[in-house]
Amino acid sequence: MAEQKKKGNQLNIELPEEIAEGVYSNLAIISHSNTEFILDFIRLVPNVPKAKVKSRVVLAPQHAKRLLRALSDNINKYEAQFGKIEDINQSSFPTMNFNTPKAQA
């Protein structure tokens, strides 16, 4: 019976190939209402003033709080293994300086 209960608690998760590649993001914007949190993941490109949302995740508040705890736990484990992650930019909006020359026509 304990064996059946163990199998009943297992979750089989499928990761399609196109999703497994992931989406690179160097900016996230988080907003919320009374019923959900919205995480927009954006990719800023050097010398391009317009950026597109590459992925959006909508979460219930309870799931957002679980994500916060899981992310915090993973950051602690990462820093224990690889050292402290330095936050070099303390401004509220990330710099768009990618150390590349300005585009000219």
N, C-alpha and C positions, 0 to 999 in steps of 0.2 A: 504494500500500500504506500509506503514511504517512497518507493521507486516511482510509482505513478504520480505522486504529488510533485516530485522533482521534475518529471517530464512536463507536467502541466504548467509549471512556472517558467519554462524555457520560452524564449522569444527568438524566432527565426527572422533575421533582418536581411533583406536583399539589397545589394548596392549595385545599381545599373552602371555599366561602363561609362556612360556619358556624365553621370553624376560623380563617379569615383575620381574623375580628373580634378574636380574642385573648381572654385572660382576665386581668383586672387582679388583681394580688397585691401586698400590702404587707408580707408576711411569708413567709419560706420556712424550712422545717424539713428538714434533711438528715440522713438516717440511712444506715447501711450494714451489710452482712453481708460474709462473705468472698467472695461471688460477685456482689454488686450494690450500687449506690447508689440510694437512693430520695429524690427531691426532691418534697416536698409544698408546693404553693403555696396560700397562705391569704389571705383578705381580712378584715382587721379592720374593724369598723364602729363608729363613735362610740357610746359608752355602752351597748354590747351586750357582755356578758361572754363570750358564746359565739361561736366562729368556726368556719366550715366550710372544709374542704379543697376548693378549687375545681378543682385539677388535680394529678395525680400523674404524675411521670415516673420510670421505672425504667431505670437505665443499668448496663451492664457497667463494671467498674473502668477498663478501657482507654478507654471512651467518656467516662467522667466526667473522666478526666485530659485528654482532648482538649477537652472542654467548658471546663475550667478555663483551658487555654491560649488557646482562642478568645475566651473572655470577657475575659481579661486583655489580650489584643491589642486587642480592641474598646474596652475602657475606655481604654487608652493612646491610641488614635486619637481617641476622643471628647474626652479631656482636651486633646490637642494642638489640636483644632479649637475647643472651647468653653470651655476652662479647667478647673482642678482641681475635682473633685467633692468637696465637703466632707462629711465624715461627722460630722453634728451630734450623734448619739446614740451614745455609746460603751458603753452598758449592754448586757448580754447579751440582754435582752428588751425589745422596742420599747415605747415609751410609748403609751398608748391615749388620750392627751389630744389631741383634735382641735379644741380651743378652741370647743367647742359647749356650751350649757347642758345640765345633767343633765335627763333626761327625768323628768317627773312625771305621775302619774295623777290 
